[in-house]
Amino acid sequence: MNYRVSWDIDIDDAASPLDAACKAHEIVRRPGTSANVYNVEAPDGVVTVVDLQTANGLKAPDSAPSLQEVLAAAESFISGFEGDELQEGIDELLADIRAAMRGRTDRQIVDETNALAGYIMAELVGTGYQVADTWRFYEETDPRSRKAWKHAVAIMEMITFTDAEDALSNLEPDEQGPESRFAVENWRYEVALGATRLGYEAWLDAKRSA
């Protein structure tokens, strides 16, 4: 028999239908998600609500605690030793745990995604070109850089459940486009791609006025 199975979730803070769908998609893929209740429609149209936690009197295995829950428990326990001179390294360990609990900053997310885009450019897009450390894929307009950035954003979202585009939009303007991106290595790279025929000074003026 053929059944139609659906899962409902309320998204309270979505900006649009697309945003709500993306948020639901992220939740259902999240490790340890509690998506256990499903609506099952039979061929005759009868809908049965199935809770996998209690179906047939069986209890599904408890999901593993999240990283944030583990860190919170560790922080709560270890903080009891904070300031104890007999416990070496406690203060440093607590500082590391608290930093991890705060999560990665928007700047870290963008920089990590940018580094991944550099790897994609060299190894996957097929150029074999090692870009300069100052190269900012999220600001460039040549097709290969844009493609590498797009793939890096998608990979980071799948692996770390973070949106690099959102992180980028949260940065201050001066954090998004440092003057160092106009280095001569970047001009040489665009020349090698055929993205510009300007000399360096003309290219620099064009970049600054863009």
N, C-alpha and C positions, 0 to 999 in steps of 0.2 A: 504493500500500500504506500501511497505517496502522502507525506505530511508536509505542511508549511510551518516552519518554526521561526518565531520572532522573539526579540528581546527588547523590552521597553526600559528607557531610562529618562529621568527628568534632568535637563540641563538648564540651570537657572541664570547663568551669566553669559549667555551667547549673544554675539552682536548680530548674527544673521542665521538663516537656516543652514548655510554652508558651515559656518563656525560651529553650530550645534552638532552637526554631523561629524565634523573633525574631532571635536572634544569627545563625543561618544565613541568614535573609532579608537581614539587613544586609550580610553578607559578599558574597553573590551580587550585590547592587546596588552594591557599592563600586567606584568608578572604578579601573580597572587590576587588577581581581580576577583571580586565576589559576584560575578555575573552568573548566578546559579538558577534564576527563575525564568522560565521560558513559556511562551504561549504556543501551544501545539494545535494546529487546525487540521482535523481529519478530512478525508475526501467528502464526507457528508456535510461539512461546514461546522461541525461541533468543535468548539475550542476548549482545550483543557490546559489549565495552568499547572505546570510541572515544576516543583521545587526540588532540585537535585540534592539539597541538603537533607530532605526528609522523605524522599520518594521511597516507597516500599519499606519504610521503617529503617532505611539505611542512611547513614550519615556520611556525606562526602568527606574526604580527608581535609583537615584544616589547612588553609593556605599558609605558606611560610610568612613570617613577619616581614614587614617592609624594612628596608635599610634605615629609614628614618626612625622607625620604632626601636630597632636594635640600638641605634646611636643614642636615642633618648634614654633608654634603659641603662646603657653604659655610662652616659654622662651623669645620670642620677646617682648611680652607685659610686663612681669614682670621685664625684664631687665631695663625698664625705671625707676624703683624704686630702682635699685641697688645702695647701698651706702647711701640711705635715712635713717637716724637714727630714723625717726618717724615711719618707717614701720618695726615692729619687725619680725624677722625670714625670711626676704626677701633673704638675702645673703645665708642662709642655704638652703632655698627652691630652689633657682637658682642652687646651687651646686648639689642638688639631681636631678633636672630636666636635667642638663647637663650630669651628670653621666648616667642617664637613656637613654639619646639620644646616648651616645657612645655605649650603648648595653653591654651585658654580655661579659666578657673576656673569652678567651679560657680556662683559668684555672677554672673559674666559671662553664663553660659548662661541663668540664670534671668532676669536683667535684660533680656537681648536678647529672650527669649521673651515677657516681660511687655510690652515695647515693641511687639512684633509684635501681641500681643493687642489693644493699644490701637488700632492701625491697623485690625485686623479689626473691632473693635467699631464704629468710626466709618464705615468704608467698605464692609464686606461684610455684617455682620450687619444693617445697615440703620438703625441708630439715628441716625447722623450726629453722635453726641455725643462731644465731646472730653473724655476723662476726665482727672482731675487727675494730675499727675506722681506723686503718692503712692499712687495706686490700685494695689492688688496683686490681679490677677485670680485668682491661684492660691489666695487666701484667701477670696474672696467666694463667696456662695452663690446670688445671683440667677441665673436661667437664662441671661441674655444674657452675663454675665461668664463663667460656666462654659463656655458654648459658644465664646466667643472664645478662652479659654485652651486649650480642647481642640483647636481648629483650629490655634492657634499652636504647640502642642506637636507636632502631626502634621507641620506644615510644616517646623519646625526639624529634626525627625528625618529627613525626606526630603532636605533640602538640606545639612545639616551633619553628619548621622549622629550626633547627640547627643540624648540623652533628657533633656528638661528636668525631667521628674518625678523621674528618678534624681538629677539635680543638686540639685533642691529637697530631696530626702530627705537629702542629704549635708550640708546647711547646718545650722549650730547653731540651736537654737530662737530665740535672740534675733536671728539673721540673717533668719529666715523672716518674722517679724511685727513690724516696727518700729512704735513708737507713732505714727509719723507717718501711718499708714494710717487713723487715726481723725480725720483733719482734717475741718473743716466742709464742704469741697468734696465729700468722700466721702458725707457725710450728704445733701447736696443732690442728689447723683447718685442715691442710693437712693430719695429722695423722688420725683425725676423719673421713675424707673422704676416707681414704685408698689410698691417692695420694702419700704417701711416707712411707717408713719403716725406714728411716734414723733417727739417734739420732739428737738432736738439733744442735750440733756443726758441724756434718757432713752435715746436711741439710743447715746450714748457709754457710759453705764453698762452697757447690754446687751452692747456689743461687748467691753468690758473684762472682763466676767464670763463671756464665752463660753468 
